[in-house]
């Protein structure tokens, strides 16, 4: 029987490439494990890799090429703006797409062939605001948004909406993606002396913002979302210590088998990211599971099987989908930067079942 072709779309070149490398690695790792156990429906999984060049246009082209190459399903992308560019093409071609880490709510709204296995920013922003209010006892917050990033604008807005209910947002500032000197923005932050500064951006921006803030004598606690990563420590070292950010997973989550996965993965890889690698492994395994349950490699049948996923237990916990293709309740892991890098701080969840939310 012919191989099952899965398209894997992340960045190999451009700004997202460094962070996206683990997506390709993890997809290969998961496919190899599945193939070693006999594949799915007696077929091997074959991965076709595409570089989205870290751009919206490149993401669109990659999706078009994957459709042209006859893939059964697509794994990717990482950044929400990239996934948002791919989704309409794959929806129109009726090929299932599952993103491991694109958290922007709009990604899955495109249609019934589009899924994600991570939490959405509506939940992430709310839980981060509650963490700042309850755990950090913050009464005032400043929010610095990258105005060129769908992810940053969305996450900043969800944080603001929740924080305002019990605290005061004293400052909201936008900056351009290309900014490297943040002193003008940070002067305004210094003037209002907020308890926390929320930076809903990717690692590079956040690292430079925090380093410049510390150089200017700003003592606020910095908080970020899942766009931050351990790479920040490599960029600016000790400046980030004492800052908090959210992630999707950590090997030290109590009661999960994360350590065992981490050891298996690290046997063949140098590093293990806390988001893209475990979630991409879950995406590949989940698609294989859906093919198995469907008894078919027809994309239409796989979509139905994905939507009916129940009690799938992945590395990052249990996954089943709502009618949008978003997972039901996902936990948020809070990490704190220490001298040796980010360490597990706590797990936060919604106080009540998501079903009760309108």
C-alpha positions as CSV (number, residue, x, y, z in Angstrom):
1,X,0.0,0.0,0.0
2,X,1.0,3.6,-0.7
3,X,2.4,5.7,2.1
4,X,0.2,8.2,3.9
5,X,1.5,11.7,3.0
6,X,1.4,14.3,5.7
7,X,2.4,17.9,4.9
8,X,4.5,19.6,7.6
9,X,4.5,23.4,7.3
10,X,6.8,25.5,9.5
11,X,9.6,28.1,8.9
12,X,13.1,27.0,7.8
13,X,14.2,30.5,6.8
14,X,13.4,33.9,8.2
15,X,12.5,35.2,11.7
16,X,10.5,32.2,12.9
17,X,13.1,29.6,11.7
18,X,15.1,29.3,14.9
19,X,12.0,28.6,17.0
20,X,10.3,26.5,14.3
21,X,13.1,24.0,13.8
22,X,11.7,21.8,16.6
23,X,8.4,21.5,14.7
24,X,10.0,19.6,11.9
25,X,12.1,17.5,14.3
26,X,9.1,16.5,16.4
27,X,7.0,15.6,13.5
28,X,9.8,13.2,12.3
29,X,10.2,11.8,15.8
30,X,6.4,11.0,16.1
31,X,6.2,9.6,12.5
32,X,9.2,7.3,13.2
33,X,7.6,6.0,16.4
34,X,4.4,5.3,14.5
35,X,6.2,3.6,11.6
36,X,8.3,1.5,14.0
37,X,5.0,0.1,15.4
38,X,3.7,-0.8,12.0
39,X,2.4,2.5,10.7
40,X,-1.3,3.2,10.3
41,X,-3.7,0.9,8.4
42,X,-0.6,-1.0,7.3
43,X,0.9,2.0,5.6
44,X,3.9,4.1,6.5
45,X,3.6,7.8,7.3
46,X,5.7,9.9,4.9
47,X,6.3,13.5,5.8
48,X,6.6,16.2,3.1
49,X,8.3,19.3,4.6
50,X,7.6,22.8,3.4
51,X,9.3,26.1,4.4
52,X,6.8,28.9,4.8
53,X,9.8,31.4,4.9
54,X,8.3,33.1,8.1
55,X,5.9,35.1,5.9
56,X,2.2,35.1,5.2
57,X,2.8,34.8,1.4
58,X,5.3,31.9,2.0
59,X,2.7,30.2,4.2
60,X,0.0,30.5,1.4
61,X,2.5,29.1,-1.2
62,X,3.5,26.2,1.1
63,X,-0.2,25.3,1.6
64,X,-0.8,25.5,-2.2
65,X,2.2,23.2,-2.8
66,X,1.0,20.7,-0.2
67,X,-2.4,20.5,-1.9
68,X,-0.7,20.1,-5.3
69,X,1.4,17.3,-3.8
70,X,-1.7,15.4,-2.7
71,X,-1.2,15.4,1.1
72,X,-3.8,13.6,3.2
73,X,-3.5,16.2,6.1
74,X,-1.3,19.1,7.2
75,X,0.6,19.7,10.4
76,X,1.3,23.4,11.1
77,X,1.9,26.2,11.3
78,X,3.5,27.8,14.3
79,X,2.7,31.6,14.2
80,X,-1.0,32.4,14.0
81,X,-0.5,34.8,11.1
82,X,1.0,31.9,9.1
83,X,-1.7,29.5,10.1
84,X,-4.4,32.1,9.2
85,X,-2.8,32.3,5.7
86,X,-2.8,28.6,5.2
87,X,-6.3,27.8,6.6
88,X,-8.5,29.2,3.7
89,X,-6.5,27.3,1.1
90,X,-6.7,23.9,3.0
91,X,-10.3,24.5,3.8
92,X,-11.1,25.1,0.2
93,X,-9.2,22.0,-0.8
94,X,-11.0,20.1,2.0
95,X,-7.8,18.8,3.6
96,X,-7.6,18.7,7.4
97,X,-5.1,21.0,9.0
98,X,-4.1,20.8,12.6
99,X,-1.9,23.5,14.2
100,X,0.1,22.6,17.2
101,X,0.6,26.1,18.7
102,X,-1.4,28.8,16.8
103,X,-3.4,30.4,19.6
104,X,-5.2,33.3,17.8
105,X,-8.9,32.6,18.0
106,X,-9.6,33.4,14.3
107,X,-7.4,30.5,12.9
108,X,-10.0,27.7,13.5
109,X,-13.0,29.9,12.6
110,X,-12.1,29.6,8.9
111,X,-13.9,26.2,8.6
112,X,-14.5,22.6,9.7
113,X,-11.3,21.3,8.3
114,X,-9.2,23.5,10.6
115,X,-8.2,22.3,14.1
116,X,-5.8,23.3,16.9
117,X,-4.5,21.2,19.9
118,X,-3.4,24.2,22.0
119,X,-5.5,26.6,24.1
120,X,-6.7,29.8,22.3
121,X,-5.6,33.3,23.3
122,X,-9.0,34.1,24.8
123,X,-8.3,31.5,27.5
124,X,-4.6,32.3,27.7
125,X,-5.1,36.1,28.1
126,X,-7.7,35.6,30.8
127,X,-5.7,33.1,32.8
128,X,-2.6,35.3,32.6
129,X,-4.5,38.3,33.9
130,X,-5.9,36.2,36.8
131,X,-2.4,35.0,37.6
132,X,-1.1,38.6,37.6
133,X,-4.0,39.7,39.9
134,X,-4.2,36.8,42.3
135,X,-0.6,35.4,42.4
136,X,1.4,38.5,41.8
137,X,-1.1,40.7,43.6
138,X,-0.8,43.3,40.8
139,X,-3.2,46.3,41.0
140,X,-1.9,48.1,37.9
141,X,-0.6,46.9,34.5
142,X,0.9,48.3,31.4
143,X,0.5,46.4,28.1
144,X,3.0,46.7,25.2
145,X,1.7,45.4,21.9
146,X,3.4,44.6,18.6
147,X,1.0,46.2,16.3
148,X,2.1,44.1,13.3
149,X,1.3,40.8,15.0
150,X,-2.2,39.3,15.0
151,X,-1.2,37.2,18.0
152,X,0.1,40.2,20.0
153,X,-2.9,42.4,19.4
154,X,-5.3,39.6,20.3
155,X,-3.6,38.3,23.4
156,X,-3.0,41.8,24.7
157,X,-6.7,42.6,24.3
158,X,-7.9,39.4,26.2
159,X,-5.4,40.2,29.1
160,X,-6.7,43.8,29.3
161,X,-10.4,42.8,29.3
162,X,-9.9,40.4,32.3
163,X,-7.4,42.6,34.2
164,X,-9.6,45.6,34.1
165,X,-12.3,43.8,36.1
166,X,-10.2,43.7,39.2
167,X,-7.2,46.0,38.5
168,X,-6.3,49.1,36.5
169,X,-4.7,49.1,33.1
170,X,-2.6,52.3,33.4
171,X,-1.0,52.3,30.0
172,X,-1.4,50.6,26.6
173,X,1.3,51.2,24.0
174,X,1.9,49.9,20.5
175,X,5.2,49.4,18.8
176,X,6.3,48.3,15.3
177,X,7.6,44.8,14.5
178,X,10.9,46.3,13.3
179,X,11.6,48.3,16.6
180,X,14.9,47.5,18.3
181,X,15.1,50.7,20.5
182,X,12.3,50.6,23.0
183,X,13.4,53.5,25.1
184,X,10.6,55.9,24.0
185,X,8.0,53.3,24.9
186,X,9.7,52.5,28.2
187,X,10.0,56.1,29.3
188,X,6.2,56.2,29.4
189,X,6.1,52.9,31.4
190,X,8.7,54.3,33.9
191,X,6.5,57.4,34.4
192,X,3.4,55.4,35.5
193,X,5.2,52.8,37.6
194,X,2.9,49.7,37.0
195,X,3.1,46.6,39.1
196,X,3.3,44.4,36.0
197,X,4.1,44.9,32.4
198,X,2.4,42.5,30.0
199,X,4.4,41.9,26.8
200,X,2.3,39.7,24.5
201,X,5.0,39.1,21.8
202,X,7.5,36.7,20.6
203,X,10.8,36.0,22.3
204,X,13.1,38.5,20.5
205,X,11.0,41.6,21.2
206,X,10.3,40.6,24.8
207,X,13.9,39.9,25.6
208,X,15.1,43.3,24.3
209,X,12.2,45.2,26.0
210,X,13.0,43.6,29.4
211,X,16.7,44.2,29.0
212,X,16.2,47.9,28.2
213,X,13.6,48.3,31.0
214,X,16.1,46.9,33.5
215,X,18.8,49.3,32.2
216,X,16.4,52.2,32.7
217,X,15.6,51.1,36.3
218,X,12.1,49.8,35.8
219,X,11.3,47.3,38.5
220,X,7.9,46.0,37.4
221,X,7.4,42.3,37.0
222,X,7.3,41.3,33.4
223,X,4.7,38.8,32.2
224,X,4.3,37.2,28.8
225,X,2.5,34.4,26.9
226,X,3.5,31.3,25.0
227,X,5.3,33.4,22.4
228,X,8.1,33.8,24.9
229,X,10.6,31.0,25.2
230,X,13.9,29.9,26.8
231,X,15.6,31.5,23.8
232,X,15.2,34.8,25.7
233,X,17.8,33.7,28.2
234,X,20.3,33.3,25.3
235,X,19.5,36.8,24.0
236,X,19.8,38.8,27.2
237,X,20.8,36.6,30.0
238,X,20.1,37.6,33.6
239,X,17.8,40.5,32.7
240,X,14.8,38.2,32.3
241,X,15.2,36.6,35.7
242,X,12.0,37.0,37.8
243,X,9.8,37.3,34.8
244,X,6.8,34.9,34.2
245,X,5.3,33.5,31.1
246,X,2.9,30.8,30.0
247,X,3.5,27.6,28.2
248,X,1.5,24.6,27.0
249,X,3.4,21.9,28.7
250,X,6.3,21.1,31.0
251,X,7.9,17.7,31.9
252,X,7.4,18.5,35.6
253,X,3.6,18.9,35.5
254,X,2.4,16.7,38.4
255,X,0.7,13.5,37.5
256,X,1.6,13.5,33.8
257,X,4.2,11.2,32.0
258,X,6.2,14.1,30.7
259,X,9.5,13.1,32.1
260,X,9.4,9.7,30.3
261,X,8.6,11.5,26.9
262,X,11.3,14.0,27.6
263,X,13.9,11.3,28.1
264,X,12.8,9.4,25.0
265,X,13.0,12.6,22.9
266,X,16.3,13.8,24.4
267,X,17.9,10.5,23.5
268,X,18.0,11.7,19.9
269,X,17.6,15.5,20.1
270,X,19.7,18.2,21.8
271,X,16.9,20.3,23.0
272,X,13.2,19.9,23.8
273,X,10.9,22.9,23.5
274,X,8.0,23.2,25.9
275,X,5.4,24.0,23.2
276,X,6.2,23.2,19.6
277,X,7.8,19.8,20.1
278,X,5.4,18.0,22.4
279,X,2.3,19.6,20.7
280,X,3.6,18.7,17.2
281,X,4.1,15.1,18.4
282,X,0.6,15.1,19.6
283,X,-0.7,16.5,16.3
284,X,1.0,13.7,14.2
285,X,-0.1,11.0,16.6
286,X,-3.7,12.4,16.7
287,X,-3.9,12.5,12.9
288,X,-2.6,8.9,12.8
289,X,-5.2,7.9,15.4
290,X,-8.0,9.6,13.4
291,X,-6.9,7.7,10.2
292,X,-7.0,4.5,12.2
293,X,-10.5,5.3,13.6
294,X,-11.7,6.3,10.2
295,X,-10.3,3.2,8.6
296,X,-9.6,5.5,5.7
297,X,-7.0,7.8,4.3
298,X,-9.7,10.0,2.6
299,X,-9.3,13.6,4.0
300,X,-13.1,13.9,4.4
301,X,-13.2,10.8,6.6
302,X,-10.2,12.0,8.6
303,X,-11.9,15.3,9.3
304,X,-15.0,13.5,10.7
305,X,-12.8,11.3,12.8
306,X,-10.8,14.3,14.1
307,X,-14.0,16.1,15.1
308,X,-15.2,13.0,17.0
309,X,-12.0,12.6,18.9
310,X,-12.8,11.5,22.5
311,X,-10.3,10.8,25.3
312,X,-7.2,11.0,23.1
313,X,-4.5,11.1,25.7
314,X,-1.4,12.9,24.3
315,X,1.8,14.0,25.8
316,X,0.3,17.3,26.6
317,X,-2.9,15.9,28.2
318,X,-6.3,14.9,27.0
319,X,-7.6,16.3,23.7
320,X,-11.1,16.5,22.3
321,X,-12.6,19.2,20.2
322,X,-15.6,21.6,20.3
323,X,-17.6,22.5,17.2
324,X,-14.9,25.1,16.3
325,X,-12.1,22.6,16.2
326,X,-10.7,24.0,19.4
327,X,-9.8,21.7,22.3
328,X,-12.0,21.6,25.4
329,X,-10.3,22.9,28.5
330,X,-6.5,23.1,28.3
331,X,-4.3,23.9,31.2
332,X,-1.8,26.8,31.2
333,X,1.6,26.2,32.6
334,X,3.3,29.2,34.3
335,X,7.1,29.3,34.2
336,X,9.5,31.7,36.0
337,X,12.9,32.7,34.7
338,X,15.6,31.8,37.2
339,X,19.4,31.9,36.8
340,X,19.5,28.6,34.9
341,X,16.6,29.4,32.6
342,X,12.8,28.9,32.9
343,X,11.5,26.7,35.7
344,X,8.1,25.2,36.3
345,X,6.1,27.5,38.6
346,X,2.5,26.3,38.6
347,X,-0.4,25.0,36.5
348,X,-3.5,27.2,36.1
349,X,-6.9,26.3,34.8
350,X,-10.3,27.8,34.5
351,X,-12.1,27.9,37.9
352,X,-15.2,26.5,36.4
353,X,-16.1,24.1,33.6
354,X,-15.9,25.8,30.2
355,X,-19.4,24.4,29.3
356,X,-21.0,27.1,31.6
357,X,-19.5,29.9,29.5
358,X,-21.6,31.6,26.9
